[in-house]
Amino acid sequence: MAHFISVLPVVWPWFILIAAQICAVSGKWSLGFVLLTCFGLIALTLGLVTPFAAAIASAGLAGALMLRGLNGAFSFVGHIALILWCLAMGAHLVPGFHNLLVLDQAHSGPGSTDFTMYLNLDKPLILFAVLLAWPRMNDGVAYIRKSPLAVGLVALPALFLLGLSVGAIRPEFTLPHWWMIFALSNLFLTCLTEEAFFRGYLQSALSKRLGAAAGIAAASLLFGLAHFAGGPALVFFAALLGAACGLGYYATGRLWVPVLMHFAFNAAHLVIFTYPGPA
């Protein structure tokens, strides 16, 4: 708690961004984008983003909104452009976003490797773009598909058992003093954003064209490949996690289900095992 209170004077703008995310996902579009605009103006005023970065972000959001009115080849090209924009934002390739360093080579426990974390400004904007382009991603299904949901939920602890068996993680019960800022960032800036893009948008779009199984598999593979910087093992485990979350989304059609599955997995990893890996 003390650590969280100590960083409040510099992290408070992100609470406006998170409030905007919650409103947008909840269907309160007007309030969500009013809050997002306020956040953007504050970020510009504080020098957190440059005018160039704000222009690129605004162009991406405007383009996502325009996708609703496109058909045929124009729609296909537009969605490819949106995906490239999202990948650039997620990989922090657009200059001018000054993401805030809040954890610098921190350790969750004595047996864990060091861990660095930023509060991102660019990556969370992906959520708003894909919601504009694919607004019905959170409508839900007519009835819950219980078997796929059960498989997805059981896969989460199975992943930990697999990680233990190959030495990717080790047991280490700890709750670092920075857990609150980690939870806030991981839930909203990471899990919500990634699940909206990979499950709500990509999996939905691919499933519509290729079928549910192929859509889940393709989106999970892409989710794994997005973690290539961590090495082949991380790609493999991330793809399996993506498949579990993909089943949760397929079973319910509700975005909060894979978001909570993803966050619960990350939180358990932090508290029960070496995070992000053994030293």
FIMAR-452319 format. One record per residue (C-alpha): residue in three letters; z negated, y negated, x. Coordinates in steps of 0.001 Angstrom, whole numbers, plus 524288, in hexadecimal, padded with zeros to 5 digits. Layout:
BEGIN
AlaZYX/...
//
This chain:
BEGIN
Met800008000080000/Ala7FC817F68880AFC/His809CE7F86681147/Phe810B27F61F80455/Ile8091D7E98C801E2/Ser80C0B7E4E580FAA/Val81AD27E5D180DB3/Leu81B187DF6D80038/Pro81DCE7D1B68058D/Val82ADD7D66180B05/Val82EEE7E131801A4/Trp82CC27DA297F49C/Pro83B5F7D7537F24D/Trp83DEA7E5E67F193/Phe8352A7E6D07E592/Ile83F207DE647DE6C/Leu84A037E7727E2FD/Ile842747F3647DE84/Ala83FBF7ED137D14E/Ala84E5D7EA857D017/Gln8512C7F8D07D320/Ile8478B7FD8B7C8E2/Cys84D3E7F4947BE8A/Ala85B457F8757C197/Val8586C8070D7C132/Ser850B48054B7B492/Gly85C7C7FF187AE01/Lys8572C7F1387AE50/Trp8638D7EC587B4BA/Ser861EE7DDC57B28A/Leu8541F7DD1A7B7CF/Gly8579A7E6127C318/Phe862C07DDA77C7CD/Val85B177D1107C5B7/Leu8509B7D6A07CEAA/Leu85AF77DB2E7D853/Thr860BF7CD7B7D89C/Cys8533D7C7BA7DAEC/Phe8510E7D1547E5E5/Gly85E267CDBC7EBEC/Leu85B127BF337EB94/Ile84DAB7C1837F191/Ala8539B7CA317FC18/Leu85D8C7BFA97FF55/Thr853127B51D7FFBA/Leu84A417BD1F808A5/Gly855877C0E181186/Leu8548A7CF4B80E40/Val8631D7CF8A80B5B/Thr86E2C7C6E280FF6/Pro878397C0A5806D9/Phe882697CA4180C12/Ala879D87D5F680898/Ala877157D0467FB2B/Ala885AF7CE6A7F8EE/Ile888AB7DC927FC94/Ala87DC47E14F7F3A4/Ser882727D8E07E85E/Ala890867DD547EA35/Gly88C5D7EB8D7E9A9/Leu8846F7E99F7DD44/Ala88F6F7E2017D6C4/Gly899407EC777DA85/Ala890647F7167D500/Leu88FAB7EFEA7C81C/Met89E827EEC07C790/Leu8A0127FD7D7C910/Arg89C847FF847BAD2/Gly8A9597F95F7B6A1/Leu8B241800CC7C005/Asn8B9F680D297BD3F/Gly8C275816D47C49A/Ala8C5D0813F97D2B3/Phe8BF1D806C27D257/Ser8B26C80D317CE3A/Phe8B38C817757D8FE/Val8B5FB80D437E386/Gly8AB0D804E57DE28/His8A13B810017DEB7/Ile8A54B813517ECA6/Ala8A31B8050C7F04A/Leu895C38055E7E9BD/Ile891E7811B07F10C/Leu895E080B897FDFF/Trp88E217FF437FAA0/Cys88241807977F747/Leu8836A80F4F803E3/Ala88467802CC80BC5/Met8785C7FD3C80529/Gly870C4809E680686/Ala8742E80B2C814E9/His870997FCE08176A/Leu87E3D7F9A881C4B/Val87F3B7EC7D81574/Pro879DB7E1C881E6E/Gly8707E7D79C81969/Phe866147DFFF812FB/His8594F7DE6E81A6C/Asn852037EA858161C/Leu843747E95781882/Leu83D1F7F24B82289/Val8301C7F6B281CC4/Leu82D4380302824B9/Asp830D9803988330E/Gln82F85810EF83986/Ala8243881481830A7/His81E74822318301A/Ser81A71828C38237C/Gly811AC831C782B46/Pro80EEF8363983948/Gly818C48414C83877/Ser823EF8394D832D9/Thr82F0C8321F83956/Asp82F5C8234D8387B/Phe834FD81CE782C7F/Thr83B6180F9D82A71/Met83D91809B881D05/Tyr844467FD83817DD/Leu843C77F74C80A83/Asn8524D7F6C6807BD/Leu859817EBC280122/Asp8672D7F18880144/Lys865707FFB97FD39/Pro85E397FD157F046/Leu869D77F5217EB72/Ile8714C801F17EA3F/Leu86927805127DE44/Phe86DF67F9157D703/Ala87C1E7FB797DACF/Val87C93809897D611/Leu8755E805FA7C991/Leu87FC87FBB97C6EE/Ala88ACB805457C9D1/Trp884C0811157C2E1/Pro87B5680B6B7B8CD/Arg878C6818007B144/Met8732181F997BCB5/Asn8659F81F7E7B676/Asp86902822EF7A868/Gly8637D830BB7A8E7/Val868ED83D907A3D0/Ala86847842C0795E8/Tyr85E8884D2E799FD/Ile85775850407A6AC/Arg85D7285B7D7AE49/Lys850CE8624B7B200/Ser8560C86C777BB8B/Pro85CFB862E47C4C5/Leu85111859F67C445/Ala8480A865387C7CC/Val850CC869467D323/Gly8512885B5B7D83C/Leu84257859F67D786/Val83FCF867207DE07/Ala8495C8638D7E8DE/Leu840B28585E7ED81/Pro8352D860947F274/Ala83EED86AD17F70D/Leu844DD860777FFEB/Phe837AA85E3880644/Leu8360B86CDD80872/Leu8437C86D3D80EB9/Gly8401E8619481739/Leu833778681E81BAA/Ser83A7E874CE81EBF/Val8442E86E30827E9/Gly83A68864C882E00/Ala840638587882822/Ile832E28548782318/Arg824CC858A38254D/Pro818C78578581CBB/Glu8117784AC181ED3/Phe808D8845598140B/Thr80804836AA8156F/Leu8091482A1280DC7/Pro80D1A81F1B8170B/His807B28118B814B6/Trp8156B80CA2811B4/Trp817DE8164B806AD/Met8188080BEE7FBF4/Ile8239880425801FA/Phe82A68811028051D/Ala829358158B7F6FF/Leu82E228089A7F193/Ser839E3808557FA9E/Asn83D09816BF7F989/Leu83C4E8176D7EAC1/Phe8442E80B5A7E764/Leu84C318073B7F327/Thr84FB3815057F784/Cys84E3F81F817ECFD/Leu85267817547E155/Thr85E11811C87E89B/Glu8629681EBD7EE53/Glu86108826557E1B1/Ala8685E81BF77D9FF/Phe873AF81CB07E395/Phe8745682B357E691/Arg86FE0830DD7D99E/Gly871A5826857CF2D/Tyr87EC3821CD7D43C/Leu8856B82B837DD64/Gln8808F838127D714/Ser883B7832E17C988/Ala8915282E757CD5F/Leu8948A83AEA7D4D8/Ser88EFD843AE7CA25/Lys8977D83CDD7C029/Arg8A3A3840907C7E8/Leu89FC884D2B7CED1/Gly89526853227C659/Ala88666853217C7A5/Ala8851C85D367D293/Ala88F57856D47DB3F/Gly889BC8495B7D862/Ile87C0B84D697DC70/Ala88107854557E89B/Ala889BF8491E7ECFD/Ala87F8483E947EAB7/Ser8753F846C97F1C9/Leu87E2A848E37FD6D/Leu8811983A5D7FE24/Phe87285837827FD43/Gly8704A840A4808B5/Leu87B3383A85810B4/Ala8754D82D1880E43/His869F2831B1816D8/Phe872A08359682253/Ala86B9582C3482B7E/Gly85FBE8353B82ADE/Gly8675E840F382FC5/Pro86CDC84D7F829B4/Ala85FA38529F82530/Leu85CDC8465081D68/Val86A6E846CD8176A/Phe867CD854C681307/Phe85A60851FB80D37/Ala85EF08455D806DC/Ala86A3C84C8E80069/Leu860C1856A37FAD5/Leu857CA84BDA7F60C/Gly863A5845507F000/Ala86723851DD7E8EA/Ala85954853067E36D/Cys8598B844ED7DEB7/Gly86755847007D9AA/Leu862958522F7D128/Gly857C3849827CC06/Tyr8618E83F1A7C84F/Tyr86B0B848E47C255/Ala8601284EE27BA59/Thr85B408421A7B47B/Gly865598376C7B682/Arg859F182E707B985/Leu85A1F8275E7C681/Trp84B56826E37C7B0/Val84ACA835D47C8C5/Pro85204837197D5E2/Val84B8582A7F7DA78/Leu83DF28302E7D84D/Met8420783D4C7DE10/His84724836747EA33/Phe83B2282DCC7EB79/Ala83192839057E90E/Phe83840840C27F3D4/Asn837678355F7FD6E/Ala82944832757F9BB/Ala8253C840A57FB78/His82C52840D180887/Leu8248B834EC80CEF/Val8172B839AB8085E/Ile817A38486480AD0/Phe820E2849FF81665/Thr8250584352822E9/Tyr82D53837A381F57/Pro83860836418221C/Gly836DF841E682B29/Pro82DE08481B8353C/Ala82BDA840FC84209/
//
